[in-house]
Amino acid sequence: MMKEDIDVLLVDDDQDICIMMESILKFSGYSVQYCSVPEKLWQILSDKTPALLLMDMFLSGTDGRDICKKLKSNQETSSIKIMMMSAHPDGEETCLRAGADDFLAKPFDIDYFTDKVKRILKD
Amino acid sequence: MSIGSAVNQNQYISGGGEMGALIRLKDWEKTSLGEMGQWPQSLLTVLNILLSSKFPMFLWWGPELICFYNDSYRPSLGNNGKHPGILGQPAIKAWPEIWDIIWPLIEQVKLGGESVWQEDQLIPIFRNGKIEDVYWTFSYSPVKDESGKNAGVLVVCTETTDKFLGLAKIAESEKKFRNLVTEAIVATSILTGKDFVIELANDEALKLWGKDRSVIGKTIVEAIPELKGQPYLKILDDVFTTGITYEGKENIAWLNIDGILKPVYVNFIYKALLDSNKNIYGILVMGYEVTEQVHARNKIAEAEERTQLALDAALLGTFDINLATDKIIFSNRFCEIFGFSHINPSHQEFLNAVHPDDLHIRNEATQKAFETGFLNYEVSIVWPDNSIHWINAQGKIFYDENKKPATILGTVKDITEQKNSLQVIEESEKKFRNTVMQAPAGIAILKGESFEVEMANEMYLRLVDKPEKGFVGKPLFETLPEVKDVVEPLLNNVLKTGTPYYANELEVMLNRYGKKEFGYFNLTYQPLRESSRSTSSIMVVATEVTHQVETRNALLEREKQFRSVVTQSPFAIAIIKDEADWIIDIVNPTMLKNMWRKELHEVQGKKLMEVFPELHGQKFPQLLKDVFATGKVHTENEAVAYVDGNDGRKKYFVDFEYAPLFESGTKVSGVMITVYDVTEKVEARQQIKDAADRLLLATEGTQLATWDLNLQTRDIIHSPRLAEIFGHERSVNLTHQQMREIIHPADVHEIVEKAFDEALQTGIYNYEARVVHPDNSIHWIRTQGKVVFDEQNTPQRMLGTIIDITERKRSLQIIEESEKKFRTLADSMPQFIWTGDKEGHLNYFNQAVYNYSGLTPEQINKEGWIQIVHPDDREENIKQWLHSVATGEAFLFEHRFKRYDGEYRWQLSRAIPQKDANGNLQMWVGTSTDIDEIKKHDQQKDDFIKMASHELKTPVTTIKGYVQLLLKTHTDSNDNFLSGSLITIDKQVSKLTKLITDLLDVTKIETGSLQLTKEAINIGEKVKEIIKDINATTQTHTIILHQHAEPVIYADKNRIEQVVINLLTNAIKYSPKAKEVIVEIKSSEKMVTVSVKDFGIGISSGDHKKIFERFYRVSGKDEKTFPGFGIGLFIVHEIIQLHQGKIWVESEKNKGAVFYFSLPVFTKE
């Protein structure tokens, strides 16, 4: 079964943020799916292959950094670019240490955010 | 040492003939002196002098008085005696037979240090197989060793047995002579001295003088005062002065006899008496009274006078004999002469009266008369009363016509008186001859031109070794032909001129005692005059002085040798003669060259004080004077002498000796000066002493005492400070034993003796012990020393220092106590307490550390304290600690320590350097406090703030996102209100975000968790970028940049940006009325400085520091109107601090403000 390629998979337990960010990305012309229930991430990933996984650090009972490590250590998923995001002061440091390709501090300016996504997807 | 190695002893003793060889061959190791290599230099020096001397010398050396002697001495030991056995023997073994005699002398010399001189001392010694009486003239002189003690006695001696026995014989002869004088029939007396003390006078003499024995011992003037004014005293004086014998004949002397001054006629001889030195010491007076003869002769003279009248007065007996008839005609007087009382005695009767013994005289005379015509004879006659009388008969023969004798006419004279007196004279002469015969001097009378020996006394015969028979009555030169050459001219001269001849020490060759030998004589040839006044015979008085002359010659020879020894001596020697003028008699080259620095001709025979005027004012002239006066040796060591030589004045240190030289008996004839230049030695010692003094000063300065212990004798020399340390006055000299006694009894055996024994093994002496002072106070000393070993590795000396360490000990004790207290205290504390030395090595941990870690001190010692620290913290921990140690800055660090159960707990460790008064780091005192709970609490708080920040930002994210999304999606809308509202919301959301970030930063700063990610930044670029952004969003102000440099710093980019933004926003915020903010960038070699200048409300100087404090807000109505938490500058300050930078402000109220911050310029290192 062929998986569907999408540009960005958004993972955040805060659905409002998911919708807001999905809107921004869609507004910028990316194909986007979001996942506000982290447990369902694996199921989504079995169907779809995102170019960029944009994932919050704290995911209501799950640590995004663990997922990041898991994905980066799995050969199948290791090629997916992962941009972690968080409002936590230690976010950038710990996420990059967990293997994330980039980090986005919350809150952010849209232009800044879209620039980052654009750059990472270009690589 | 074996005999085989005697060759090696050459280096110590060289030459010395037989004794030198024997000394070298001797195995000295068996003697108390030990092998020669150990002999003191002083002994070797004396031995070399002794062995090279031609004087007999002997040396006793050392406590046992080991014997040495030289070749010259050796003959005195005879054959089959002590030689060579006593070489190297102790004196008591070598000289048992005379030990009692010499021991006191040796002791006297050794103890007193004065030389002893003995002359002709009888010291019998064992030699030639028996004990012989030997006479010695010797000196004992002390010999000093290096320490200046008298270690030996040098004996310089001459055997004088021969001389002494000779003198003894003379004394014996003198005694005999005196007896002779006393018993002589001729009046004889001996007058001695210039005052003519009557030493001896025989009975005859006393009778002559009319005095008794009480005159003996008195002077002649006292005894016979009446002689004053008479010529005799003058004659005595003359004889005493000239030595010329005076003979008086029939001199009249007025003597007080039985209270009446009477004339006495005397024949006498005054003869000078000479001592062995030919000095006149008295006068021998021999004489006899001739008063009666004189009277008698005077009477005869009178009679003869009357004879002229005899024919008239018939005072002569006259006779007329008819030869034919034998008939005699005589005068009455004639009859009286014959003692006949009857008138007509016959011729026969007269003939019968002639003494039968004399009859032949009368007959011969008569017979002769017939031949010559004259009759003359003297015969004795016997008177009828049997008395003997003398007659002189003279007559003339008358002849008849036939020329035949017819008659004899003549006179007879009674000459009894005359005869008697002649007899007395003859007898007296006989007596005199007897005296002469027995006189101690050889006396002979030589008669006529052939010098026939008329008489010779016993002594004379002995002198010429001839029997009386065959000598007397023969011409002298017949029996003594060998003396003719010398003596005959002399005798002839006396005979011819009538002048006496005196000769002293005339050398005459004599053939006597079976051989030809030279004899020396003191001679007088006295012409004897007959009445005709022409000299007919000569009286020879001869005294043999051969022995004296030979003795003197031997002495001269010895003096010659002595001079040669002096000249060759390696010591500087000079001999000064003449007590008055001090003439330089002998001086050897050593003295000339080394001391006087003059030529021989400049000094010899000159007066000492004229050659060396610089001696005036020095002590030497007085010493010399004393030696001349007292005859005592003067020795002095290391005296200072100034001598002006030809090369200028020089100062010497000299060991010198002024030794008197005796000519005869006790008279000092000269002084031998021996000088040994010790200048170099003294100067060297002076230097050593100076050095020692300096050392002493230095050691005294450090309160160090020094000591030097002789391990052989246990003699100790110490500095004054030592006595002080041992509780005595500085002047006290302590013995080693005394010092040991002062040591605390508990320390003597345990510490001091132990250390001492150890030192003898290891060479190092070191201990600390207590001493008990006389006041019972206890003090601590530290002794340090080292042992000096000789080649045999035998310990010889120990040198060292002692210091009083009582104070140090006390302070150490105090420190120890204090430390003990500290440890007790520290150990009772729950915190970890530790100390480190100045190098940073930790050397103490309190009990809590061990309790916590479960480690033993040994484990910590072995593995180090770092094992307790969490592995993750170790690197930083060590780095920080080394930094503190290097800089002396306080150490403050948080790290985790492993507990005994494996759990790590956070600790806050602080260490503060302890510095001395000079600011030098002494040690570190550290504490570690368990902050695990606090740390966890902080972590929780930190976590909470972070989560709070996260939670606050999450909704903001949504809002901000949507607002910006709305703005994006509605940018084309003309709804100004909507877009304006959205912009405002976005701005306020940004502010809110910043506030949340600032609060979080403050929290991070407070917990120390603000982490920097440093990189190289071009600060100029960064500032430009920020200014550009702010200028873009600010309408009110323009930010102007003045960049003077392009420095690069090593810093956290975001944090520096945060600082610049903060300062710029503040500048804008607090200068609402201004339009510009000026930024300047300057750089020095090390620091870059950025300033932000505004033209706003300014800050009063009192607030310049406070504005960087947390939550500080400047008070005042204007300031209150400005919003804010008051945390912005706090964060800025902290960030700059974390970058090792500085931040400050220059401002005045209402005059704007300039904020500066400076950061280190990045360097590749």
Interface residues (C-beta under 8 A of the other chain):
Chain A: D14 D16 I17 M20 M21 S23 I24 F27 F58 S86 A87 H88 P89 D90 E93 K106 P107 F108 D109 I110 D111
Chain B: K946 M947 S949 H950 E951 L952 K953 T954 V956 T957 T958 I959 K960 G961 Y962 Q964 L965 K968 T969 V989 T993 L1000 K1004 Q1011
